[in-house]
Protein backbone atom coordinates (compact mmCIF):
# COMPACT_ATOMS: atom_id res chain seq x y z
CA UNK A 1 0.00 0.00 0.00
CA UNK A 2 2.89 2.34 0.84
CA UNK A 3 4.46 1.43 -2.51
CA UNK A 4 1.24 2.37 -4.36
CA UNK A 5 1.08 5.66 -2.49
CA UNK A 6 4.69 6.45 -3.39
CA UNK A 7 4.03 5.57 -7.01
CA UNK A 8 0.98 7.87 -7.06
CA UNK A 9 2.94 10.77 -5.56
CA UNK A 10 5.77 10.33 -8.05
CA UNK A 11 3.34 10.11 -10.97
CA UNK A 12 1.49 13.20 -9.80
CA UNK A 13 4.74 15.12 -9.43
CA UNK A 14 5.86 14.12 -12.90
CA UNK A 15 2.47 15.05 -14.37
CA UNK A 16 2.55 18.50 -12.76
CA UNK A 17 6.10 18.91 -14.01
CA UNK A 18 5.03 18.03 -17.56
CA UNK A 19 2.17 20.52 -17.36
CA UNK A 20 4.49 23.30 -16.16
CA UNK A 21 6.98 22.40 -18.90
CA UNK A 22 4.18 22.79 -21.45
CA UNK A 23 3.43 26.24 -20.05
CA UNK A 24 7.10 27.24 -20.24
CA UNK A 25 7.67 25.91 -23.77
CA UNK A 26 4.52 27.50 -25.24
CA UNK A 27 4.42 30.79 -23.32
CA UNK A 28 2.36 32.82 -25.77
CA UNK A 29 -0.04 29.97 -26.47
CA UNK A 30 -0.43 29.36 -22.74
CA UNK A 31 -1.13 33.05 -22.07
CA UNK A 32 -3.73 33.25 -24.82
CA UNK A 33 -5.24 29.97 -23.62
CA UNK A 34 -5.52 31.24 -20.07
CA UNK A 35 -6.63 34.79 -20.92
CA UNK A 36 -10.29 34.03 -20.24
CA UNK A 37 -9.48 32.47 -16.87
CA UNK A 38 -7.14 35.34 -15.99
CA UNK A 39 -9.79 37.95 -16.80
CA UNK A 40 -12.44 36.00 -14.88
CA UNK A 41 -10.31 35.69 -11.76
CA UNK A 42 -9.10 39.30 -12.05
CA UNK A 43 -12.70 40.55 -12.24
CA UNK A 44 -13.90 38.33 -9.39
CA UNK A 45 -11.07 39.18 -6.99
CA UNK A 46 -11.20 42.90 -7.77
CA UNK A 47 -14.96 43.12 -7.25
CA UNK A 48 -14.78 41.09 -4.03
CA UNK A 49 -11.95 43.35 -2.83
CA UNK A 50 -13.92 46.51 -3.63
CA UNK A 51 -17.09 45.16 -1.98
CA UNK A 52 -15.16 44.02 1.11
CA UNK A 53 -13.37 47.36 1.39
CA UNK A 54 -16.59 49.35 0.98
CA UNK A 55 -18.45 47.14 3.48
CA UNK A 56 -15.75 47.67 6.10
CA UNK A 57 -15.61 51.38 5.33
CA UNK A 58 -19.38 51.74 5.72
CA UNK A 59 -19.39 49.71 8.94
CA UNK A 60 -16.52 51.70 10.47
CA UNK A 61 -17.12 55.22 9.16
CA UNK A 62 -20.75 55.62 8.05
CA UNK A 63 -22.79 53.10 10.05
CA UNK A 64 -20.75 53.69 13.20
CA UNK A 65 -23.22 55.96 15.01
CA UNK A 66 -21.51 55.31 18.34
CA UNK A 67 -21.42 52.43 20.81
CA UNK A 68 -24.93 50.92 21.25
CA UNK A 69 -26.48 54.01 19.60
CA UNK A 70 -29.39 54.28 17.16
CA UNK A 71 -31.28 57.26 15.71
CA UNK A 72 -34.93 58.25 15.90
CA UNK A 73 -35.89 60.95 13.39
CA UNK A 74 -38.54 62.03 10.92
CA UNK A 75 -37.43 60.12 7.84
CA UNK A 76 -35.39 57.04 8.71
CA UNK A 77 -33.82 55.32 5.70
CA UNK A 78 -35.35 56.43 2.39
CA UNK A 79 -34.57 54.26 -0.66
CA UNK A 80 -36.79 55.75 -3.39
CA UNK A 81 -38.47 58.99 -4.43
CA UNK A 82 -42.00 57.74 -3.68
CA UNK A 83 -41.04 56.97 -0.09
CA UNK A 84 -39.41 60.39 0.21
CA UNK A 85 -42.56 62.18 -0.98
CA UNK A 86 -44.63 60.13 1.46
CA UNK A 87 -42.24 60.89 4.32
CA UNK A 88 -42.59 64.62 3.68
CA UNK A 89 -46.12 64.37 5.11
CA UNK A 90 -44.89 62.99 8.41
CA UNK A 91 -45.13 65.20 11.52
CA UNK A 92 -41.96 66.94 12.68
CA UNK A 93 -39.93 65.60 15.58
CA UNK A 94 -40.17 68.27 18.25
CA UNK A 95 -38.44 69.01 21.54
CA UNK A 96 -41.32 67.52 23.53
CA UNK A 97 -40.84 64.21 21.66
CA UNK A 98 -37.23 64.18 22.85
CA UNK A 99 -38.26 65.00 26.42
CA UNK A 100 -40.93 62.27 26.31
CA UNK A 101 -38.49 59.57 25.16
CA UNK A 102 -35.84 60.71 27.61
CA UNK A 103 -38.30 60.45 30.47
CA UNK A 104 -39.86 57.11 29.50
CA UNK A 105 -37.21 54.94 27.84
CA UNK A 106 -36.26 52.30 30.40
CA UNK A 107 -33.66 50.46 28.32
CA UNK A 108 -31.76 53.61 27.33
CA UNK A 109 -28.67 54.81 29.13
CA UNK A 110 -28.95 58.25 27.56
CA UNK A 111 -30.93 60.17 24.94
CA UNK A 112 -29.65 63.22 23.06
CA UNK A 113 -31.24 65.47 20.46
CA UNK A 114 -29.93 67.63 17.66
CA UNK A 115 -30.87 69.74 14.65
CA UNK A 116 -28.66 70.79 11.76
CA UNK A 117 -28.16 73.50 9.16
CA UNK A 118 -25.20 75.12 7.37
CA UNK A 119 -23.67 78.59 7.54
CA UNK A 120 -20.49 80.54 6.87
CA UNK A 121 -18.13 80.92 9.83
CA UNK A 122 -15.84 83.96 10.16
CA UNK A 123 -12.90 84.84 12.37
CA UNK A 124 -10.92 88.03 11.79
CA UNK A 125 -10.57 88.29 8.01
CA UNK A 126 -10.95 84.56 7.31
CA UNK A 127 -14.16 82.82 6.25
CA UNK A 128 -15.02 79.12 6.04
CA UNK A 129 -18.11 78.34 3.96
CA UNK A 130 -20.79 75.65 4.32
CA UNK A 131 -19.94 74.69 7.88
CA UNK A 132 -22.42 72.36 9.61
CA UNK A 133 -24.13 74.16 12.48
CA UNK A 134 -25.52 71.57 14.88
CA UNK A 135 -27.77 72.43 17.78
CA UNK A 136 -27.20 69.69 20.34
CA UNK A 137 -28.02 68.65 23.87
CA UNK A 138 -25.26 68.11 26.42
CA UNK A 139 -24.42 64.47 25.70
CA UNK A 140 -24.83 64.60 21.91
CA UNK A 141 -21.13 64.73 21.01
CA UNK A 142 -20.24 61.87 23.35
CA UNK A 143 -23.06 59.66 22.05
CA UNK A 144 -21.99 60.42 18.49
CA UNK A 145 -18.51 59.18 19.33
CA UNK A 146 -16.82 62.58 19.00
CA UNK A 147 -13.75 62.68 21.24
CA UNK A 148 -12.68 65.77 23.15
CA UNK A 149 -9.44 67.35 21.95
CA UNK A 150 -9.19 70.34 24.28
CA UNK A 151 -11.46 72.48 26.42
CA UNK A 152 -14.81 70.91 27.28
CA UNK A 153 -18.03 69.62 25.76
CA UNK A 154 -21.24 71.62 25.84
CA UNK A 155 -23.16 70.96 29.06
CA UNK A 156 -26.72 71.16 30.38
CA UNK A 157 -26.17 74.64 31.84
CA UNK A 158 -25.24 75.93 28.37
CA UNK A 159 -28.45 74.44 27.00
CA UNK A 160 -30.65 75.65 29.85
CA UNK A 161 -29.43 79.25 29.63
CA UNK A 162 -29.18 79.25 25.82
CA UNK A 163 -25.56 80.30 26.16
CA UNK A 164 -23.73 81.73 23.12
CA UNK A 165 -20.98 79.10 23.24
CA UNK A 166 -19.78 76.51 20.75
CA UNK A 167 -17.78 73.30 20.34
CA UNK A 168 -15.87 73.15 17.04
CA UNK A 169 -14.17 70.70 14.69
CA UNK A 170 -10.52 70.73 13.65
CA UNK A 171 -11.21 72.19 10.19
CA UNK A 172 -12.06 75.49 11.86
CA UNK A 173 -9.01 75.29 14.11
CA UNK A 174 -6.68 74.77 11.14
CA UNK A 175 -8.29 77.59 9.18
CA UNK A 176 -8.57 80.20 11.92
CA UNK A 177 -6.27 79.29 14.80
CA UNK A 178 -3.16 77.62 13.37
CA UNK A 179 -0.50 77.74 16.07
CA UNK A 180 -2.77 79.29 18.73
CA UNK A 181 -5.26 78.12 21.35
CA UNK A 182 -8.85 78.55 20.07
CA UNK A 183 -10.55 78.03 23.45
CA UNK A 184 -11.99 81.33 24.68
CA UNK A 185 -11.94 82.95 21.24
CA UNK A 186 -15.13 84.14 19.52
CA UNK A 187 -16.27 83.23 16.01
CA UNK A 188 -19.08 84.58 13.86
CA UNK A 189 -21.46 81.82 12.80
CA UNK A 190 -23.83 83.36 10.30
CA UNK A 191 -25.00 86.53 12.06
CA UNK A 192 -24.38 85.17 15.56
CA UNK A 193 -21.25 85.32 17.72
CA UNK A 194 -20.23 82.34 19.85
CA UNK A 195 -17.39 81.74 22.27
CA UNK A 196 -15.40 78.52 21.75
CA UNK A 197 -15.40 76.28 24.83
CA UNK A 198 -14.01 73.09 23.29
CA UNK A 199 -12.43 71.45 20.27
CA UNK A 200 -13.01 67.91 18.98
CA UNK A 201 -10.30 65.49 18.00
CA UNK A 202 -9.81 64.95 14.28
CA UNK A 203 -12.26 62.47 12.75
CA UNK A 204 -11.11 62.46 9.12
CA UNK A 205 -13.37 62.22 6.08
CA UNK A 206 -16.08 59.89 4.82
CA UNK A 207 -16.35 59.38 1.04
CA UNK A 208 -14.33 62.56 0.55
CA UNK A 209 -16.47 64.72 2.87
CA UNK A 210 -14.78 66.12 5.96
CA UNK A 211 -16.22 65.12 9.33
CA UNK A 212 -14.43 67.97 11.11
CA UNK A 213 -16.23 70.90 9.48
CA UNK A 214 -18.77 71.61 12.21
CA UNK A 215 -19.85 73.97 14.99
CA UNK A 216 -21.94 72.57 17.84
CA UNK A 217 -24.06 75.05 19.80
CA UNK A 218 -26.53 74.29 22.62
CA UNK A 219 -29.88 73.06 21.33
CA UNK A 220 -31.73 75.76 23.28
CA UNK A 221 -29.55 78.40 21.60
CA UNK A 222 -30.16 76.82 18.20
CA UNK A 223 -33.94 76.69 18.62
CA UNK A 224 -33.94 80.35 19.70
CA UNK A 225 -31.86 81.77 16.83
CA UNK A 226 -31.68 79.19 14.01
CA UNK A 227 -34.89 77.15 14.02
CA UNK A 228 -37.66 77.61 11.47
CA UNK A 229 -41.26 76.29 11.58
CA UNK A 230 -40.07 73.28 9.57
CA UNK A 231 -37.14 72.37 11.84
CA UNK A 232 -37.27 68.72 12.84
CA UNK A 233 -35.00 67.21 15.46
CA UNK A 234 -33.22 63.88 15.37
CA UNK A 235 -32.49 61.88 18.50
CA UNK A 236 -29.58 59.64 19.45
CA UNK A 237 -30.53 56.84 21.84
CA UNK A 238 -27.86 54.82 23.60
CA UNK A 239 -28.94 51.43 24.92
CA UNK A 240 -27.72 50.29 28.31
CA UNK A 241 -25.88 47.28 26.88
CA UNK A 242 -25.05 45.96 23.39
CA UNK A 243 -27.51 43.08 23.81
CA UNK A 244 -30.32 45.56 24.57
CA UNK A 245 -30.00 47.64 21.38
CA UNK A 246 -32.77 45.79 19.51
CA UNK A 247 -35.06 45.83 22.55
CA UNK A 248 -34.40 49.54 23.08
CA UNK A 249 -35.31 50.21 19.44
CA UNK A 250 -38.58 48.34 19.90
CA UNK A 251 -39.28 50.28 23.10
CA UNK A 252 -38.61 53.62 21.37
CA UNK A 253 -40.88 52.62 18.48
CA UNK A 254 -43.70 51.63 20.83
CA UNK A 255 -43.41 54.89 22.79
CA UNK A 256 -43.40 57.03 19.64
CA UNK A 257 -46.40 55.17 18.21
CA UNK A 258 -48.30 55.56 21.48
CA UNK A 259 -47.43 59.25 21.68
CA UNK A 260 -48.71 59.81 18.13
CA UNK A 261 -51.82 57.68 18.66
CA UNK A 262 -51.09 55.24 15.83
CA UNK A 263 -53.35 52.21 15.56
CA UNK A 264 -52.07 48.67 15.10
CA UNK A 265 -52.40 48.77 11.30
CA UNK A 266 -50.88 52.23 10.82
CA UNK A 267 -47.35 52.57 9.50
CA UNK A 268 -44.73 54.38 11.58
CA UNK A 269 -44.73 58.11 10.84
CA UNK A 270 -41.13 58.43 12.06
CA UNK A 271 -37.89 56.59 11.38
CA UNK A 272 -35.58 54.40 13.47
CA UNK A 273 -32.07 53.99 12.05
CA UNK A 274 -29.55 51.54 13.47
CA UNK A 275 -26.03 50.65 12.33
CA UNK A 276 -27.30 47.20 11.32
CA UNK A 277 -29.99 48.76 9.11
CA UNK A 278 -27.44 50.95 7.33
CA UNK A 279 -25.05 48.02 6.86
CA UNK A 280 -27.82 45.73 5.59
CA UNK A 281 -28.99 48.32 3.07
CA UNK A 282 -25.45 48.82 1.85
CA UNK A 283 -24.88 45.08 1.49
CA UNK A 284 -28.02 44.84 -0.63
CA UNK A 285 -26.57 47.46 -2.95
CA UNK A 286 -23.16 45.83 -3.15
CA UNK A 287 -24.87 42.47 -3.63
CA UNK A 288 -26.21 43.76 -6.96
CA UNK A 289 -22.70 44.78 -7.98
CA UNK A 290 -21.39 41.36 -7.01
CA UNK A 291 -24.15 39.63 -9.01
CA UNK A 292 -23.09 41.54 -12.14
CA UNK A 293 -19.48 40.56 -11.48
CA UNK A 294 -20.47 36.91 -11.12
CA UNK A 295 -22.20 37.11 -14.51
CA UNK A 296 -19.08 38.54 -16.16
CA UNK A 297 -16.90 36.00 -14.39
CA UNK A 298 -19.09 33.15 -15.60
CA UNK A 299 -18.80 34.30 -19.21
CA UNK A 300 -15.01 34.63 -18.98
CA UNK A 301 -14.73 31.26 -17.24
CA UNK A 302 -16.81 29.43 -19.85
CA UNK A 303 -14.81 31.00 -22.69
CA UNK A 304 -11.56 30.17 -20.90
CA UNK A 305 -12.73 26.62 -20.23
CA UNK A 306 -13.65 26.03 -23.87
CA UNK A 307 -10.24 27.31 -25.00
CA UNK A 308 -8.51 25.03 -22.47
CA UNK A 309 -10.53 22.06 -23.75
CA UNK A 310 -9.53 22.80 -27.34
CA UNK A 311 -5.87 23.13 -26.38
CA UNK A 312 -6.02 19.85 -24.46
CA UNK A 313 -7.63 18.14 -27.46
CA UNK A 314 -4.79 19.44 -29.61
CA UNK A 315 -2.36 18.17 -26.97
CA UNK A 316 -3.94 14.71 -27.18
CA UNK A 317 -3.30 14.66 -30.95
CA UNK A 318 0.30 15.89 -30.51
CA UNK A 319 1.04 13.24 -27.90
CA UNK A 320 -0.77 10.28 -29.43
CA UNK A 321 2.46 8.26 -29.79
CA UNK A 322 3.44 9.08 -26.20
CA UNK A 323 0.05 7.79 -25.03
CA UNK A 324 0.53 4.63 -27.10
CA UNK A 325 3.96 4.02 -25.56
CA UNK A 326 2.61 4.54 -22.02
CA UNK A 327 -0.28 2.15 -22.65
CA UNK A 328 2.02 -0.48 -24.17
CA UNK A 329 4.17 -0.27 -21.03
CA UNK A 330 1.17 -0.97 -18.80
CA UNK A 331 -0.45 2.41 -18.13
CA UNK A 332 -4.16 2.03 -17.49
CA UNK A 333 -7.00 4.28 -18.55
CA UNK A 334 -7.20 5.93 -15.16
CA UNK A 335 -3.51 6.88 -15.37
CA UNK A 336 -4.04 8.60 -18.72
CA UNK A 337 -7.18 10.34 -17.47
CA UNK A 338 -5.36 11.51 -14.34
CA UNK A 339 -2.44 12.80 -16.42
CA UNK A 340 -4.57 14.96 -18.69
CA UNK A 341 -6.94 16.12 -15.93
CA UNK A 342 -3.95 17.17 -13.84
CA UNK A 343 -2.43 19.04 -16.77
CA UNK A 344 -5.72 20.80 -17.45
CA UNK A 345 -6.19 21.69 -13.75
CA UNK A 346 -2.60 22.96 -13.41
CA UNK A 347 -3.05 24.98 -16.59
CA UNK A 348 -6.22 26.71 -15.39
CA UNK A 349 -4.94 27.07 -11.80
CA UNK A 350 -1.89 28.86 -13.20
CA UNK A 351 -4.24 31.27 -14.96
CA UNK A 352 -6.12 31.75 -11.71
CA UNK A 353 -2.87 32.49 -9.88
CA UNK A 354 -1.88 35.08 -12.50
CA UNK A 355 -5.34 36.68 -12.17
CA UNK A 356 -5.02 36.81 -8.37
CA UNK A 357 -1.56 38.40 -8.57
CA UNK A 358 -2.82 40.93 -11.13
CA UNK A 359 -5.81 41.81 -8.92
CA UNK A 360 -3.57 42.15 -5.86
CA UNK A 361 -1.24 44.43 -7.81
CA UNK A 362 -4.08 46.64 -9.05
CA UNK A 363 -5.55 46.76 -5.55
CA UNK A 364 -2.22 47.82 -4.07
CA UNK A 365 -1.86 50.49 -6.76
CA UNK A 366 -5.33 51.86 -5.99
CA UNK A 367 -4.56 52.01 -2.25
CA UNK A 368 -1.25 53.78 -2.88
CA UNK A 369 -2.60 56.40 -5.28
CA UNK A 370 -6.14 57.04 -3.97
CA UNK A 371 -8.13 57.00 -0.74
CA UNK A 372 -10.61 54.49 -2.19
CA UNK A 373 -11.21 51.68 0.32
CA UNK A 374 -10.19 48.31 -1.11
CA UNK A 375 -9.42 45.16 0.88
CA UNK A 376 -8.75 41.71 -0.58
CA UNK A 377 -10.23 39.02 1.68
CA UNK A 378 -8.61 35.58 1.87
CA UNK A 379 -11.96 34.10 0.82
CA UNK A 380 -11.62 35.85 -2.56
CA UNK A 381 -8.24 34.20 -3.16
CA UNK A 382 -9.53 30.79 -2.10
CA UNK A 383 -12.71 31.05 -4.20
CA UNK A 384 -10.86 32.30 -7.27
CA UNK A 385 -8.20 29.60 -7.11
CA UNK A 386 -10.74 26.85 -6.45
CA UNK A 387 -13.02 28.06 -9.25
CA UNK A 388 -10.23 28.29 -11.82
CA UNK A 389 -8.99 24.80 -10.90
CA UNK A 390 -12.54 23.41 -11.09
CA UNK A 391 -12.95 24.90 -14.58
CA UNK A 392 -9.78 23.15 -15.70
CA UNK A 393 -10.97 19.84 -14.27
CA UNK A 394 -14.44 20.14 -15.82
CA UNK A 395 -13.32 21.13 -19.29
CA UNK A 396 -10.45 18.66 -19.19
CA UNK A 397 -12.72 15.64 -18.74
CA UNK A 398 -13.54 15.16 -22.42
CA UNK A 399 -9.92 15.42 -23.70
CA UNK A 400 -8.75 13.11 -20.87
CA UNK A 401 -11.38 10.46 -21.63
CA UNK A 402 -10.64 10.68 -25.35
CA UNK A 403 -6.92 10.17 -24.69
CA UNK A 404 -7.60 7.20 -22.41
CA UNK A 405 -9.68 5.46 -25.10
CA UNK A 406 -6.92 5.49 -27.73
CA UNK A 407 -5.90 2.06 -28.96
CA UNK A 408 -2.19 1.59 -28.10
CA UNK A 409 -1.37 -0.10 -31.44
CA UNK A 410 -3.07 2.60 -33.50
CA UNK A 411 -1.50 5.25 -31.29
CA UNK A 412 2.01 3.86 -31.92
CA UNK A 413 1.39 3.95 -35.66
CA UNK A 414 0.19 7.55 -35.54
CA UNK A 415 2.30 10.09 -37.40
CA UNK A 416 2.13 13.77 -36.32
C-alpha positions in Angstrom: 0.0 0.0 0.0 2.9 2.3 0.8 4.5 1.4 -2.5 1.2 2.4 -4.4 1.1 5.7 -2.5 4.7 6.5 -3.4 4.0 5.6 -7.0 1.0 7.9 -7.1 2.9 10.8 -5.6 5.8 10.3 -8.0 3.3 10.1 -11.0 1.5 13.2 -9.8 4.7 15.1 -9.4 5.9 14.1 -12.9 2.5 15.1 -14.4 2.5 18.5 -12.8 6.1 18.9 -14.0 5.0 18.0 -17.6 2.2 20.5 -17.4 4.5 23.3 -16.2 7.0 22.4 -18.9 4.2 22.8 -21.5 3.4 26.2 -20.1 7.1 27.2 -20.2 7.7 25.9 -23.8 4.5 27.5 -25.2 4.4 30.8 -23.3 2.4 32.8 -25.8 0.0 30.0 -26.5 -0.4 29.4 -22.7 -1.1 33.0 -22.1 -3.7 33.2 -24.8 -5.2 30.0 -23.6 -5.5 31.2 -20.1 -6.6 34.8 -20.9 -10.3 34.0 -20.2 -9.5 32.5 -16.9 -7.1 35.3 -16.0 -9.8 37.9 -16.8 -12.4 36.0 -14.9 -10.3 35.7 -11.8 -9.1 39.3 -12.1 -12.7 40.5 -12.2 -13.9 38.3 -9.4 -11.1 39.2 -7.0 -11.2 42.9 -7.8 -15.0 43.1 -7.2 -14.8 41.1 -4.0 -12.0 43.3 -2.8 -13.9 46.5 -3.6 -17.1 45.2 -2.0 -15.2 44.0 1.1 -13.4 47.4 1.4 -16.6 49.3 1.0 -18.5 47.1 3.5 -15.7 47.7 6.1 -15.6 51.4 5.3 -19.4 51.7 5.7 -19.4 49.7 8.9 -16.5 51.7 10.5 -17.1 55.2 9.2 -20.7 55.6 8.1 -22.8 53.1 10.0 -20.8 53.7 13.2 -23.2 56.0 15.0 -21.5 55.3 18.3 -21.4 52.4 20.8 -24.9 50.9 21.2 -26.5 54.0 19.6 -29.4 54.3 17.2 -31.3 57.3 15.7 -34.9 58.3 15.9 -35.9 60.9 13.4 -38.5 62.0 10.9 -37.4 60.1 7.8 -35.4 57.0 8.7 -33.8 55.3 5.7 -35.4 56.4 2.4 -34.6 54.3 -0.7 -36.8 55.7 -3.4 -38.5 59.0 -4.4 -42.0 57.7 -3.7 -41.0 57.0 -0.1 -39.4 60.4 0.2 -42.6 62.2 -1.0 -44.6 60.1 1.5 -42.2 60.9 4.3 -42.6 64.6 3.7 -46.1 64.4 5.1 -44.9 63.0 8.4 -45.1 65.2 11.5 -42.0 66.9 12.7 -39.9 65.6 15.6 -40.2 68.3 18.3 -38.4 69.0 21.5 -41.3 67.5 23.5 -40.8 64.2 21.7 -37.2 64.2 22.9 -38.3 65.0 26.4 -40.9 62.3 26.3 -38.5 59.6 25.2 -35.8 60.7 27.6 -38.3 60.4 30.5 -39.9 57.1 29.5 -37.2 54.9 27.8 -36.3 52.3 30.4 -33.7 50.5 28.3 -31.8 53.6 27.3 -28.7 54.8 29.1 -28.9 58.3 27.6 -30.9 60.2 24.9 -29.6 63.2 23.1 -31.2 65.5 20.5 -29.9 67.6 17.7 -30.9 69.7 14.6 -28.7 70.8 11.8 -28.2 73.5 9.2 -25.2 75.1 7.4 -23.7 78.6 7.5 -20.5 80.5 6.9 -18.1 80.9 9.8 -15.8 84.0 10.2 -12.9 84.8 12.4 -10.9 88.0 11.8 -10.6 88.3 8.0 -10.9 84.6 7.3 -14.2 82.8 6.3 -15.0 79.1 6.0 -18.1 78.3 4.0 -20.8 75.7 4.3 -19.9 74.7 7.9 -22.4 72.4 9.6 -24.1 74.2 12.5 -25.5 71.6 14.9 -27.8 72.4 17.8 -27.2 69.7 20.3 -28.0 68.7 23.9 -25.3 68.1 26.4 -24.4 64.5 25.7 -24.8 64.6 21.9 -21.1 64.7 21.0 -20.2 61.9 23.3 -23.1 59.7 22.0 -22.0 60.4 18.5 -18.5 59.2 19.3 -16.8 62.6 19.0 -13.7 62.7 21.2 -12.7 65.8 23.1 -9.4 67.4 21.9 -9.2 70.3 24.3 -11.5 72.5 26.4 -14.8 70.9 27.3 -18.0 69.6 25.8 -21.2 71.6 25.8 -23.2 71.0 29.1 -26.7 71.2 30.4 -26.2 74.6 31.8 -25.2 75.9 28.4 -28.4 74.4 27.0 -30.6 75.7 29.9 -29.4 79.3 29.6 -29.2 79.2 25.8 -25.6 80.3 26.2 -23.7 81.7 23.1 -21.0 79.1 23.2 -19.8 76.5 20.7 -17.8 73.3 20.3 -15.9 73.1 17.0 -14.2 70.7 14.7 -10.5 70.7 13.7 -11.2 72.2 10.2 -12.1 75.5 11.9 -9.0 75.3 14.1 -6.7 74.8 11.1 -8.3 77.6 9.2 -8.6 80.2 11.9 -6.3 79.3 14.8 -3.2 77.6 13.4 -0.5 77.7 16.1 -2.8 79.3 18.7 -5.3 78.1 21.4 -8.9 78.6 20.1 -10.5 78.0 23.4 -12.0 81.3 24.7 -11.9 82.9 21.2 -15.1 84.1 19.5 -16.3 83.2 16.0 -19.1 84.6 13.9 -21.5 81.8 12.8 -23.8 83.4 10.3 -25.0 86.5 12.1 -24.4 85.2 15.6 -21.3 85.3 17.7 -20.2 82.3 19.9 -17.4 81.7 22.3 -15.4 78.5 21.8 -15.4 76.3 24.8 -14.0 73.1 23.3 -12.4 71.4 20.3 -13.0 67.9 19.0 -10.3 65.5 18.0 -9.8 64.9 14.3 -12.3 62.5 12.7 -11.1 62.5 9.1 -13.4 62.2 6.1 -16.1 59.9 4.8 -16.3 59.4 1.0 -14.3 62.6 0.6 -16.5 64.7 2.9 -14.8 66.1 6.0 -16.2 65.1 9.3 -14.4 68.0 11.1 -16.2 70.9 9.5 -18.8 71.6 12.2 -19.8 74.0 15.0 -21.9 72.6 17.8 -24.1 75.0 19.8 -26.5 74.3 22.6 -29.9 73.1 21.3 -31.7 75.8 23.3 -29.6 78.4 21.6 -30.2 76.8 18.2 -33.9 76.7 18.6 -33.9 80.3 19.7 -31.9 81.8 16.8 -31.7 79.2 14.0 -34.9 77.1 14.0 -37.7 77.6 11.5 -41.3 76.3 11.6 -40.1 73.3 9.6 -37.1 72.4 11.8 -37.3 68.7 12.8 -35.0 67.2 15.5 -33.2 63.9 15.4 -32.5 61.9 18.5 -29.6 59.6 19.5 -30.5 56.8 21.8 -27.9 54.8 23.6 -28.9 51.4 24.9 -27.7 50.3 28.3 -25.9 47.3 26.9 -25.1 46.0 23.4 -27.5 43.1 23.8 -30.3 45.6 24.6 -30.0 47.6 21.4 -32.8 45.8 19.5 -35.1 45.8 22.6 -34.4 49.5 23.1 -35.3 50.2 19.4 -38.6 48.3 19.9 -39.3 50.3 23.1 -38.6 53.6 21.4 -40.9 52.6 18.5 -43.7 51.6 20.8 -43.4 54.9 22.8 -43.4 57.0 19.6 -46.4 55.2 18.2 -48.3 55.6 21.5 -47.4 59.2 21.7 -48.7 59.8 18.1 -51.8 57.7 18.7 -51.1 55.2 15.8 -53.3 52.2 15.6 -52.1 48.7 15.1 -52.4 48.8 11.3 -50.9 52.2 10.8 -47.4 52.6 9.5 -44.7 54.4 11.6 -44.7 58.1 10.8 -41.1 58.4 12.1 -37.9 56.6 11.4 -35.6 54.4 13.5 -32.1 54.0 12.0 -29.6 51.5 13.5 -26.0 50.7 12.3 -27.3 47.2 11.3 -30.0 48.8 9.1 -27.4 51.0 7.3 -25.1 48.0 6.9 -27.8 45.7 5.6 -29.0 48.3 3.1 -25.4 48.8 1.9 -24.9 45.1 1.5 -28.0 44.8 -0.6 -26.6 47.5 -3.0 -23.2 45.8 -3.1 -24.9 42.5 -3.6 -26.2 43.8 -7.0 -22.7 44.8 -8.0 -21.4 41.4 -7.0 -24.2 39.6 -9.0 -23.1 41.5 -12.1 -19.5 40.6 -11.5 -20.5 36.9 -11.1 -22.2 37.1 -14.5 -19.1 38.5 -16.2 -16.9 36.0 -14.4 -19.1 33.1 -15.6 -18.8 34.3 -19.2 -15.0 34.6 -19.0 -14.7 31.3 -17.2 -16.8 29.4 -19.9 -14.8 31.0 -22.7 -11.6 30.2 -20.9 -12.7 26.6 -20.2 -13.6 26.0 -23.9 -10.2 27.3 -25.0 -8.5 25.0 -22.5 -10.5 22.1 -23.7 -9.5 22.8 -27.3 -5.9 23.1 -26.4 -6.0 19.9 -24.5 -7.6 18.1 -27.5 -4.8 19.4 -29.6 -2.4 18.2 -27.0 -3.9 14.7 -27.2 -3.3 14.7 -30.9 0.3 15.9 -30.5 1.0 13.2 -27.9 -0.8 10.3 -29.4 2.5 8.3 -29.8 3.4 9.1 -26.2 0.0 7.8 -25.0 0.5 4.6 -27.1 4.0 4.0 -25.6 2.6 4.5 -22.0 -0.3 2.1 -22.7 2.0 -0.5 -24.2 4.2 -0.3 -21.0 1.2 -1.0 -18.8 -0.5 2.4 -18.1 -4.2 2.0 -17.5 -7.0 4.3 -18.6 -7.2 5.9 -15.2 -3.5 6.9 -15.4 -4.0 8.6 -18.7 -7.2 10.3 -17.5 -5.4 11.5 -14.3 -2.4 12.8 -16.4 -4.6 15.0 -18.7 -6.9 16.1 -15.9 -3.9 17.2 -13.8 -2.4 19.0 -16.8 -5.7 20.8 -17.5 -6.2 21.7 -13.8 -2.6 23.0 -13.4 -3.0 25.0 -16.6 -6.2 26.7 -15.4 -4.9 27.1 -11.8 -1.9 28.9 -13.2 -4.2 31.3 -15.0 -6.1 31.7 -11.7 -2.9 32.5 -9.9 -1.9 35.1 -12.5 -5.3 36.7 -12.2 -5.0 36.8 -8.4 -1.6 38.4 -8.6 -2.8 40.9 -11.1 -5.8 41.8 -8.9 -3.6 42.2 -5.9 -1.2 44.4 -7.8 -4.1 46.6 -9.0 -5.6 46.8 -5.6 -2.2 47.8 -4.1 -1.9 50.5 -6.8 -5.3 51.9 -6.0 -4.6 52.0 -2.3 -1.3 53.8 -2.9 -2.6 56.4 -5.3 -6.1 57.0 -4.0 -8.1 57.0 -0.7 -10.6 54.5 -2.2 -11.2 51.7 0.3 -10.2 48.3 -1.1 -9.4 45.2 0.9 -8.8 41.7 -0.6 -10.2 39.0 1.7 -8.6 35.6 1.9 -12.0 34.1 0.8 -11.6 35.9 -2.6 -8.2 34.2 -3.2 -9.5 30.8 -2.1 -12.7 31.0 -4.2 -10.9 32.3 -7.3 -8.2 29.6 -7.1 -10.7 26.8 -6.5 -13.0 28.1 -9.2 -10.2 28.3 -11.8 -9.0 24.8 -10.9 -12.5 23.4 -11.1 -12.9 24.9 -14.6 -9.8 23.1 -15.7 -11.0 19.8 -14.3 -14.4 20.1 -15.8 -13.3 21.1 -19.3 -10.4 18.7 -19.2 -12.7 15.6 -18.7 -13.5 15.2 -22.4 -9.9 15.4 -23.7 -8.7 13.1 -20.9 -11.4 10.5 -21.6 -10.6 10.7 -25.3 -6.9 10.2 -24.7 -7.6 7.2 -22.4 -9.7 5.5 -25.1 -6.9 5.5 -27.7 -5.9 2.1 -29.0 -2.2 1.6 -28.1 -1.4 -0.1 -31.4 -3.1 2.6 -33.5 -1.5 5.2 -31.3 2.0 3.9 -31.9 1.4 4.0 -35.7 0.2 7.6 -35.5 2.3 10.1 -37.4 2.1 13.8 -36.3 
